[in-house]
Amino acid sequence: MSEQFVLFYLTRKLPIMFRFDRMGMIFAAVSTLIWILCAVYSVAYFKGDKKIKRYAIFYTITLFIILGLDFAGNLITFYLFYELMTLLSVPLVFHNETKEAIMAALKYLFYSLCGAYMALFGLYFIYRHSETIEFTPGGVLSAAITPENQTILLVAVLSMILGFSVKAGMLPMHAWLTSAHPVAPAPASAFLSGIIVKAGVLGIVRTIFYIAGPEVIRGTFVQYVLLTLSIATIFLGSMLAFRERQFKRRLAYSTVSQVSYILFGLFLLDPVSLTGSLLHVIFHAVIKSALFLCAGIVIHETGREYVDELAGIGKQMPAVLASFAVVSMGLVGIPPLSGFISKWYLCVGSLQEAIPVYSYLGPVILLVSALLTAGYLLPIVIKGFIPGDACEEGSLTKIHVSAWMLVPVVILAILTIIFGVCPGTLIRLFMSVAEGLVG
């Protein structure tokens, strides 16, 4: 069940409307949680920063725009809030005002606008051929498709999905992520990776399950193109993260890979894999936000930006690295932590779908990616707590970390454990939502 209302009309047939449904509530809940924790973290992180007022203004407005996007009731409303979110989040990237930060912000803007134009192209054709662009579970295009317009409508749907996937970091339009994260402040990086990339995921969810309808694209070239791109992104993102030595850029490549876990589950068009994708939306937001906040503490307190410099960091700030260890194991998918649950549903959903090659290739790539994830995260933990000859024991003095920064990280680590040990409520909720969309 959902409630909706019209705010005003752009034209006689284009209302700006909002619908309060369960899908929107899922994304709004996780957005609000991460926003609050990153805001608490920012109190100490930006202490003495003269530009904090500007950051706080744009950070606050961005949340309200994201909530408007989450509860958009039709495609045009979603698109307008999607564009506003991009424009208002750019200052979060160039906050430090260095040359690198400004160039990264421009790159983020350019990539996002390219994706938005692709989505707009699809929106034109869908509006032209469909009787409505309201978000309707099961889609609205099936009644509008004829042999004459089927190809152009499928191209329009593919264009929209590829456009939204730019924000989600899917290949080949992923490079903005690895440019923006290293230069943005840590809480901004956490918010970008945990929440803003999920706006692209939500756009894809709305396009597939509320506009096109899963049956319209099942078995078509659209599904196979999207499955191929998502699998390639999972593998290549993990490989690039494994090779990367800059701390925050490594986490950015990890985001590229992990968000495509979500996309792979969506493109399978199966209720079990869709459940896994929705679970991973929550779990990835919690885990990756914690990882970036931990990286922010290390860089803020020590100035060390490369993973090769982190030997012994666990003896200097044990609570931070312990939290990093917990969420890292969650991202790898080690039971009983939350990442294991979502990846289990993704694999089960893939194996039960009779899609040639992809049904088996998907779980294999997920397993390889999990091993690579362990390879680029867990050595940081091991060397952090057991530095060996990398540094002298007497040089490892304890570093005081402000509670404003430490508490949000610990909360996110605890949530990673709770969601893994007690996932029943979330599984039942998301399975109910998935069955309502795929059936």
C-alpha positions as CSV (number, residue, x, y, z in Angstrom):
1,M,0.0,0.0,0.0
2,S,1.1,3.6,-0.7
3,E,-0.2,7.1,-0.4
4,Q,0.5,9.8,-2.9
5,F,-0.2,13.5,-3.5
6,V,0.5,16.1,-6.2
7,L,2.5,19.1,-5.2
8,F,2.0,21.1,-8.5
9,Y,1.9,20.7,-12.2
10,L,4.8,21.5,-14.6
11,T,2.3,21.2,-17.4
12,R,-1.3,20.0,-17.6
13,K,-0.1,16.4,-17.9
14,L,3.1,16.5,-15.9
15,P,2.5,16.6,-12.2
16,I,5.2,16.9,-9.5
17,M,4.0,14.1,-7.3
18,F,5.1,12.0,-4.3
19,R,4.3,8.5,-3.3
20,F,5.1,7.0,0.1
21,D,5.7,3.4,-0.7
22,R,7.9,0.7,0.9
23,M,10.6,1.0,-1.6
24,G,11.0,4.7,-1.0
25,M,10.9,4.1,2.8
26,I,13.8,1.6,2.5
27,F,16.0,4.0,0.8
28,A,14.9,7.0,2.9
29,A,15.6,5.1,6.1
30,V,19.2,4.2,5.2
31,S,19.9,7.6,3.8
32,T,18.7,9.3,7.1
33,L,20.7,6.9,9.2
34,I,24.0,7.4,7.3
35,W,23.4,11.2,7.1
36,I,23.0,11.5,10.9
37,L,26.1,9.5,11.7
38,C,28.2,11.4,9.2
39,A,26.9,14.7,10.6
40,V,28.0,13.6,14.1
41,Y,31.4,12.6,12.8
42,S,31.7,16.0,11.1
43,V,31.6,17.9,14.4
44,A,35.2,16.9,15.2
45,Y,36.4,16.3,11.7
46,F,35.7,19.9,10.6
47,K,36.8,21.5,13.9
48,G,38.5,24.8,13.0
49,D,37.5,24.6,9.3
50,K,36.3,28.1,8.2
51,K,34.3,26.6,5.3
52,I,32.1,24.4,7.6
53,K,29.1,26.6,7.2
54,R,29.0,26.1,3.4
55,Y,29.5,22.4,3.8
56,A,26.7,22.1,6.4
57,I,24.3,24.0,4.2
58,F,24.8,21.9,1.2
59,Y,25.0,18.7,3.2
60,T,21.6,19.4,4.9
61,I,19.9,20.5,1.6
62,T,21.2,17.4,-0.1
63,L,19.4,15.1,2.4
64,F,16.1,16.8,1.8
65,I,16.6,16.5,-2.0
66,I,17.4,12.8,-1.6
67,L,14.3,12.2,0.5
68,G,12.3,13.9,-2.2
69,L,13.9,11.6,-4.8
70,D,13.2,8.5,-2.6
71,F,9.5,9.4,-2.5
72,A,9.0,10.6,-6.0
73,G,5.8,9.3,-7.5
74,N,6.5,9.5,-11.2
75,L,9.5,9.6,-13.5
76,I,9.6,13.4,-14.1
77,T,9.6,14.1,-10.4
78,F,12.4,11.6,-9.8
79,Y,14.4,13.1,-12.7
80,L,14.1,16.6,-11.3
81,F,15.2,15.6,-7.8
82,Y,18.0,13.5,-9.3
83,E,19.5,16.5,-11.1
84,L,19.1,18.7,-8.0
85,M,20.9,16.1,-6.0
86,T,23.9,16.1,-8.4
87,L,24.2,19.9,-8.5
88,L,23.9,20.3,-4.7
89,S,26.3,17.5,-3.9
90,V,29.1,19.0,-6.0
91,P,30.3,21.4,-3.3
92,L,30.8,18.4,-1.0
93,V,33.4,17.2,-3.4
94,F,35.3,20.4,-3.9
95,H,35.1,21.5,-0.3
96,N,38.9,21.6,0.2
97,E,39.2,23.9,-2.8
98,T,42.5,22.4,-4.0
99,K,43.1,22.0,-7.7
100,E,42.6,18.3,-7.5
101,A,39.3,18.7,-5.6
102,I,37.9,21.2,-8.1
103,M,38.9,19.0,-11.1
104,A,37.3,15.9,-9.4
105,A,34.1,17.9,-8.7
106,L,33.9,18.9,-12.4
107,K,34.5,15.3,-13.4
108,Y,31.7,14.2,-11.1
109,L,29.4,16.8,-12.6
110,F,30.3,16.0,-16.2
111,Y,29.8,12.2,-15.7
112,S,26.6,12.8,-13.8
113,L,25.2,15.1,-16.5
114,C,26.1,12.6,-19.2
115,G,24.2,9.9,-17.3
116,A,21.3,12.3,-16.8
117,Y,21.0,13.1,-20.5
118,M,20.9,9.4,-21.3
119,A,18.1,9.0,-18.8
120,L,16.3,12.0,-20.3
121,F,16.5,10.4,-23.8
122,G,14.7,7.4,-22.5
123,L,12.2,9.5,-20.6
124,Y,11.2,11.3,-23.8
125,F,10.3,8.0,-25.6
126,I,8.6,6.4,-22.6
127,Y,6.4,9.5,-22.1
128,R,5.6,9.5,-25.8
129,H,4.4,5.9,-26.0
130,S,3.1,5.2,-22.5
131,E,-0.2,6.4,-21.1
132,T,1.4,7.2,-17.7
133,I,4.8,7.7,-16.2
134,E,3.6,7.1,-12.6
135,F,5.6,4.5,-10.7
136,T,3.4,1.4,-10.8
137,P,4.6,-1.9,-9.4
138,G,5.0,-4.3,-12.3
139,G,5.5,-1.5,-14.8
140,V,3.4,0.4,-17.3
141,L,5.1,-0.3,-20.7
142,S,3.7,-3.8,-21.4
143,A,0.3,-2.4,-22.7
144,A,2.1,0.2,-24.8
145,I,4.5,-2.1,-26.7
146,T,3.7,-3.1,-30.2
147,P,5.8,-4.9,-32.8
148,E,6.5,-1.5,-34.4
149,N,7.8,0.3,-31.3
150,Q,9.2,-2.6,-29.3
151,T,12.8,-2.0,-30.4
152,I,12.8,1.8,-29.7
153,L,11.2,1.4,-26.3
154,L,13.8,-1.3,-25.3
155,V,16.6,1.1,-26.4
156,A,14.9,3.8,-24.4
157,V,14.7,1.6,-21.3
158,L,18.4,0.6,-21.8
159,S,19.4,4.2,-22.1
160,M,17.6,5.1,-18.9
161,I,19.2,2.3,-17.0
162,L,22.7,3.0,-18.3
163,G,22.2,6.7,-17.5
164,F,21.3,6.0,-13.9
165,S,24.1,3.4,-13.6
166,V,26.6,6.3,-14.1
167,K,25.8,7.4,-10.5
168,A,26.0,3.8,-9.4
169,G,29.5,3.5,-10.8
170,M,29.0,0.8,-13.4
171,L,31.5,0.4,-16.1
172,P,32.5,2.2,-18.3
173,M,31.3,5.4,-16.6
174,H,32.8,4.7,-13.1
175,A,35.8,7.0,-13.1
176,W,34.2,9.9,-11.3
177,L,34.1,7.7,-8.1
178,T,37.8,7.1,-8.0
179,S,38.5,10.8,-8.6
180,A,36.0,12.3,-6.1
181,H,36.6,10.1,-3.1
182,P,40.3,10.7,-2.5
183,V,39.9,14.5,-2.5
184,A,36.5,14.8,-0.7
185,P,36.3,15.1,3.1
186,A,35.9,11.7,4.8
187,P,32.2,12.3,5.8
188,A,31.4,13.4,2.3
189,S,33.1,10.3,0.9
190,A,31.1,8.2,3.2
191,F,27.9,9.9,2.2
192,L,28.8,9.7,-1.5
193,S,29.6,6.0,-1.4
194,G,26.9,5.0,1.1
195,I,24.0,7.0,-0.2
196,I,24.4,9.1,-3.3
197,V,25.5,6.1,-5.5
198,K,22.3,4.4,-4.2
199,A,20.3,7.1,-5.9
200,G,21.5,5.6,-9.2
201,V,20.4,2.2,-7.9
202,L,17.0,3.5,-7.0
203,G,16.7,5.0,-10.5
204,I,17.4,1.6,-12.0
205,V,14.9,-0.1,-9.6
206,R,12.2,2.4,-10.5
207,T,12.9,2.0,-14.3
208,I,12.9,-1.8,-14.3
209,F,10.2,-2.6,-11.8
210,Y,7.9,0.4,-11.8
211,I,8.1,1.7,-15.4
212,A,9.2,-1.0,-17.9
213,G,8.2,-4.0,-15.9
214,P,10.5,-7.1,-15.6
215,E,8.6,-9.1,-18.2
216,V,9.2,-6.5,-20.8
217,I,13.0,-6.8,-20.7
218,R,13.3,-10.5,-19.6
219,G,15.3,-12.5,-22.2
220,T,15.9,-9.4,-24.4
221,F,19.2,-7.8,-25.4
222,V,18.7,-5.3,-22.6
223,Q,18.9,-7.9,-19.9
224,Y,22.0,-9.5,-21.4
225,V,23.9,-6.2,-21.9
226,L,23.2,-5.2,-18.3
227,L,24.2,-8.6,-16.8
228,T,27.4,-8.5,-18.8
229,L,28.3,-4.9,-17.7
230,S,27.5,-5.6,-14.0
231,I,29.6,-8.8,-13.9
232,A,32.5,-7.1,-15.6
233,T,32.3,-4.2,-13.1
234,I,32.2,-6.6,-10.1
235,F,35.4,-8.3,-11.3
236,L,37.4,-5.3,-12.6
237,G,36.4,-3.1,-9.7
238,S,37.8,-5.7,-7.3
239,M,41.0,-6.2,-9.3
240,L,41.6,-2.4,-9.4
241,A,41.0,-2.1,-5.7
242,F,43.5,-4.9,-5.1
243,R,46.1,-3.1,-7.1
244,E,45.5,0.3,-5.7
245,R,47.8,1.7,-2.9
246,Q,46.1,5.0,-2.0
247,F,43.7,4.2,0.9
248,K,40.6,6.1,-0.1
249,R,41.0,5.3,-3.8
250,R,41.1,1.6,-2.9
251,L,37.8,2.0,-1.1
252,A,36.4,3.9,-4.0
253,Y,37.2,1.0,-6.4
254,S,35.7,-1.3,-3.9
255,T,32.5,0.7,-4.1
256,V,32.5,0.3,-7.9
257,S,32.6,-3.4,-7.5
258,Q,30.2,-3.8,-4.5
259,V,27.4,-1.6,-5.9
260,S,27.4,-3.8,-9.0
261,Y,26.6,-6.7,-6.8
262,I,23.3,-4.9,-6.2
263,L,22.9,-4.2,-10.0
264,F,23.6,-7.8,-10.9
265,G,20.8,-8.9,-8.5
266,L,18.4,-6.4,-10.0
267,F,19.2,-7.5,-13.6
268,L,18.4,-11.1,-12.9
269,L,14.7,-10.2,-12.5
270,D,14.2,-12.8,-9.8
271,P,12.5,-12.2,-6.4
272,V,15.3,-14.0,-4.4
273,S,18.1,-12.0,-6.1
274,L,16.1,-8.8,-5.8
275,T,15.8,-9.5,-2.1
276,G,19.6,-9.9,-2.0
277,S,20.1,-6.6,-3.8
278,L,17.8,-4.7,-1.4
279,L,19.7,-6.3,1.5
280,H,23.0,-5.3,0.0
281,V,21.7,-1.7,-0.4
282,I,21.4,-1.5,3.4
283,F,24.5,-3.5,4.3
284,H,26.8,-1.9,1.8
285,A,25.7,1.6,2.9
286,V,26.5,0.7,6.5
287,I,29.8,-1.0,5.8
288,K,31.3,1.3,3.2
289,S,30.3,4.4,5.2
290,A,32.2,2.9,8.2
291,L,35.2,2.1,6.0
292,F,35.5,5.6,4.7
293,L,35.0,7.1,8.1
294,C,37.8,4.9,9.5
295,A,40.0,5.9,6.6
296,G,39.2,9.5,7.4
297,I,40.2,9.1,11.1
298,V,43.5,7.6,10.1
299,I,44.3,10.3,7.5
300,H,43.0,13.1,9.8
301,E,45.1,12.0,12.8
302,T,48.3,10.7,11.1
303,G,48.4,12.1,7.6
304,R,49.0,8.6,6.2
305,E,47.2,8.2,2.9
306,Y,48.7,5.0,1.6
307,V,48.0,1.4,2.8
308,D,51.8,0.7,2.9
309,E,52.1,3.3,5.6
310,L,49.5,1.7,8.0
311,A,51.6,-0.9,9.7
312,G,51.0,-0.7,13.5
313,I,48.0,1.6,13.2
314,G,46.0,-0.9,15.2
315,K,48.2,-0.3,18.2
316,Q,47.8,3.4,17.9
317,M,44.1,3.5,17.5
318,P,42.8,0.0,18.4
319,A,39.1,0.8,18.4
320,V,39.2,2.3,15.0
321,L,41.0,-0.6,13.4
322,A,38.8,-3.1,15.3
323,S,35.8,-1.5,13.8
324,F,37.5,-1.5,10.4
325,A,38.2,-5.2,10.8
326,V,34.5,-6.0,11.6
327,V,33.1,-4.1,8.6
328,S,35.8,-5.4,6.3
329,M,34.9,-9.0,7.1
330,G,31.3,-8.0,6.6
331,L,32.1,-6.7,3.1
332,V,34.1,-9.9,2.3
333,G,31.0,-11.9,3.3
334,I,32.3,-13.8,6.2
335,P,29.4,-15.3,8.3
336,P,27.7,-14.3,10.5
337,L,28.2,-10.7,9.4
338,S,25.7,-8.9,7.2
339,G,27.5,-9.1,3.9
340,F,27.2,-12.9,3.9
341,I,23.4,-12.7,4.0
342,S,23.0,-10.4,1.0
343,K,25.6,-12.3,-1.1
344,W,23.9,-15.6,-0.2
345,Y,20.6,-14.4,-1.6
346,L,22.3,-13.0,-4.7
347,C,24.0,-16.4,-5.4
348,V,20.8,-18.4,-4.7
349,G,18.8,-16.2,-7.0
350,S,21.3,-16.4,-9.7
351,L,21.6,-20.2,-9.6
352,Q,17.8,-20.7,-9.7
353,E,17.4,-18.5,-12.8
354,A,17.6,-20.4,-16.1
355,I,19.8,-17.7,-17.8
356,P,22.5,-19.4,-20.0
357,V,26.0,-18.7,-18.8
358,Y,25.0,-15.9,-16.4
359,S,23.3,-18.2,-13.8
360,Y,26.7,-19.9,-13.1
361,L,29.1,-17.2,-14.1
362,G,27.6,-14.7,-11.6
363,P,28.2,-16.8,-8.4
364,V,31.7,-17.6,-9.7
365,I,32.5,-13.9,-10.1
366,L,31.0,-13.1,-6.8
367,L,33.3,-15.7,-5.1
368,V,36.4,-14.4,-6.9
369,S,35.4,-10.8,-6.0
370,A,35.0,-11.9,-2.3
371,L,38.5,-13.3,-2.3
372,L,39.9,-10.2,-3.9
373,T,38.0,-8.1,-1.3
374,A,39.7,-10.1,1.4
375,G,43.0,-9.5,-0.3
376,Y,42.7,-5.7,-0.3
377,L,41.1,-5.2,3.1
378,L,42.3,-7.8,5.5
379,P,46.1,-7.2,5.1
380,I,45.5,-3.7,6.4
381,V,44.0,-5.2,9.5
382,I,46.7,-7.8,9.9
383,K,49.6,-5.4,9.5
384,G,47.8,-2.8,11.6
385,F,47.7,-5.1,14.6
386,I,50.8,-7.2,13.9
387,P,53.3,-4.8,12.2
388,G,56.3,-7.2,12.7
389,D,59.6,-5.5,11.7
390,A,57.8,-2.7,9.8
391,C,58.1,-0.3,12.7
392,E,59.6,-0.1,16.2
393,E,57.4,-1.0,19.1
394,G,58.3,2.2,21.0
395,S,57.2,4.4,18.1
396,L,53.6,3.1,18.3
397,T,52.2,5.6,20.8
398,K,48.4,5.7,21.3
399,I,46.5,8.4,19.4
400,H,43.5,10.0,21.0
401,V,40.5,9.9,18.7
402,S,37.6,12.2,19.4
403,A,34.4,10.4,20.5
404,W,32.5,12.5,17.9
405,M,34.4,10.5,15.2
406,L,34.8,7.2,17.0
407,V,31.1,6.6,18.1
408,P,29.6,6.7,14.6
409,V,32.2,4.2,13.4
410,V,31.5,1.8,16.3
411,I,27.8,2.1,15.8
412,L,28.1,1.1,12.1
413,A,30.4,-1.9,13.1
414,I,27.8,-3.0,15.6
415,L,25.0,-2.7,13.0
416,T,27.1,-4.9,10.7
417,I,27.0,-7.6,13.3
418,I,23.3,-7.2,14.3
419,F,22.1,-7.3,10.7
420,G,24.1,-10.4,10.1
421,V,23.0,-12.2,13.3
422,C,19.3,-11.1,13.2
423,P,18.4,-10.5,9.5
424,G,15.0,-12.1,9.7
425,T,12.9,-9.0,9.8
426,L,14.7,-7.4,6.9
427,I,14.6,-10.6,4.8
428,R,10.8,-10.9,5.3
429,L,10.2,-7.2,4.4
430,F,12.4,-7.3,1.3
431,M,11.1,-10.6,0.1
432,S,7.6,-9.3,0.4
433,V,8.5,-6.2,-1.6
434,A,10.4,-8.3,-4.2
435,E,7.5,-10.8,-4.7
436,G,5.2,-7.8,-5.2
437,L,7.4,-6.5,-8.0
438,V,8.5,-9.8,-9.7
439,G,5.9,-12.3,-8.5
